[in-house]
Amino acid sequence: MRQLSDCLSRSDIEPVPQLRQMGQDDLSTRLGQMQPEAWETLYLDHRRLVRGVLASYLGYVADLEDVTQEVFERALDLVASGKVHPSGDASGMRAWLVAIALRLARAERRRRVKHRSDRGASEREPAAVTSGLDPESWQALRRAQALLAKLPERLRVPWVLRHLECMTLEEVATSTGVSLATVKRHLNQANARFIKLARRDAVLREHLTEGGGS
């Protein structure tokens, strides 16, 4: 798996920012008060998680960053309307953002499928973000995304966070709200299914062979 994940990994991923000098309860209060610096902190600390969740549904599409920002805009609107008060618990905050991201991702995928159907298969799809990937890696990325779409959500999301968003196992567990043991089990299951499917694909099979299939 290492050769394949290296091939598919994003070259422009930002490191996880250091937590600001703001406790979770304080952050929750300031979010509720609509303080700009609190919302900036929320965005910087959770952007990678949200982007990974969206990418697991939409792929690395050209407007992925715009859709990522829309998740936080929806969160802000919910708080501003008084419908939601941000959780003072870190895991609760992550779960809330992931839930918003999943709802938006599902709606976006339905909209995009309908749009492609309406405009006809002969038209080209919008260009996706390549981040300087060479043509071979770009082709592998697109094929891998198609295979990932066949995995159930509980396996697909942690796989993307781990292998494409380059999160540590601990970060994936914390972000998805499950134990480290569960993350490892889900990743093992996802790897096994992915490798089985990839071995049937000429392009991905080559990368698996180069990486030793591990």
N, C-alpha and C positions, 0 to 999 in steps of 0.2 A: 504493500500500500504506500510506502514512503515515496517511491518514484512517481506514482500516479498523483498523490496528494501534493507533491512538490510542483508537478506540472500544472495542477489546477489551482494552486494557492494564489491568492491575490497579492500583487506586488506593492499595492498602495495602502495596505492595512495599517492604521495607526495603532500604536500601543495603547493598552488600557490606561487612561489617565489616572494619576494618583488621586485618591479621594481627597476632596477639599476639606479644609478645616471646618467642617459643618456636620454635626451629628445627625443621625437619621430622623430623630424627632424634630430637631431644629429645621432640617430640610423640609419635612412634611409641613411644618407650620408656615414656613416661608413660601412654599408652593401654594398653599391655601390663601396666602396673602397676595399672591400674584407678583412676587418680587422677581424681577428679571434675572438677577444673578442666580437665584435658586433654580429657575428653569434652565438656565445655561448649564449649571452643574448637572442637573438631571440628564440633559441631552448628551453632554460630554461623557458621562459615566455609563450611559446605557445605549449609546448610538450603535456600538458594534453588535451588541446583543440583538437589537431591533433589526439592524440591517441583515444579520445572519438569518433571522426568522423569515424575513421577507424574501431573501434570496433562495431559501429552501422551497418557496412556492413559485417565485417569479423568475428565478435565475438572475444572473448579473446583467439586468437590462439597463439600457442607457439612462433611464430616469430613476434608477434605484435610490439615489440620494434624495431625490425629490419625494419619493414615496416614504422614505425613512423620516424625513422632516414632517410629512403629513401625519404620521403616527403621533408625534409629539404635539402637533397642532391640535389634533383631536383630543389628546389628553388635556391640553390647556383649556380647550373649549368646555370639556366636561367639568373641570374644576371651576372655571369661571361661571358656569351656569348654576353651580351649586348642587349638581347632580351627584358629584363624587368628591370625597375628601381624601387626598393622598394618604396612603398607609404610612404609619410611622415605622413599620417593619420593613427591612431591606428586601426580604424575600417577597413580601406582599407587594412592594413597589415593582419589582421585576415581573411578578406574575401579572400585575395589572397592565404593564406595558406590553408584555407578550400577548396577552389576550386581545388588546387593541390591534396589535400588529397582525395577529392571525385573522381577525375579522376583516381587516383591510386587505390583507393578502388574498384571502378567498374571494372577496368581492372584486378585486382587481383582476384576478385570474379569470373569473367568469366574464368580466367586461372585455378583457383582451381576446378571449376565445370567441366571443360574440362578434367583436370588431373584425377579427380575421375572417370569420365566416361571412360577415356582411360585405366586406370589400373584395372578397374573392381570393382564392389560394394563389392566383398568378401574381399578385402584388407582393413586393418584398416587405419583409418585416423590418421594424425599426432596428437600427444597429445597436448592438449591446456593448457594454463597457468591456474593452479588451485589456486596458492598462498595459499596453505594449507587448501583449502576448504574441509570440510568433504564430504563424498560421497553423502549424501542427498542434500547438498547445491549445489554440483557440478552438480548433475542431474537436479536440479531446474534451474541452470544457463543455461544449454544446452537447456532445453525446453523453457525457457524464450527467449533465442536468436532466436529460431525457430519462436516463436510468433512475436517477434519484426520485423523480416524480412517481415512480412505481413503488417506492417504499412507503410504508405507513408513516404518519406524522410523528409518532413517538420514536421512530428510528431515524427518519430523515432530518428532523431539526437538530438533534445532537450531532449527527454526522457532519452537517454543514458547519455548525459552530466549531467543531473540532478540526476538521480537515480543510475547510475553505476559509473560515474566519480565524483559524489558528489559535483558538482558545485552549487553555490547559484543561485537563480533566476536571480539576477542581472548579474552574470557572464555568464549565459546561454544567456541572452538577448544581452549582449555586444559581446559575441563570435559569435553568429549567425546573428548579424546585424539587429535584429528586436526589437520592443518595448517590455517593460516588460509586458504590457497587452497582446500582441500577444503571448509571451512565455507562460503566464498563460493559455491562451485559448488553445494553442496547447497541453500543458501538460494535461489539463483537457480532451481534446478529446482523446489524446493518452492513458491516464489512463482508460477512459471509454472503449475504444476498447480493450485494453490489458486485463482488468478485465473480459470483456465479453468472450474473447477467453480463458483466464486462467481458468475460472470456468468450462470449458469443459474438462480440463486436471486434472486427479486425483492428481498428485503431486503438481502442482501449486495451485489447489483449496484448498489443505490443508494449504498451507502457507497463502493464502488469508483469510481463516477462522481464522487462528491464529492471523492475524493482524487486524481482524475485517472488512477486505475489504475496508479500508479507505486509 
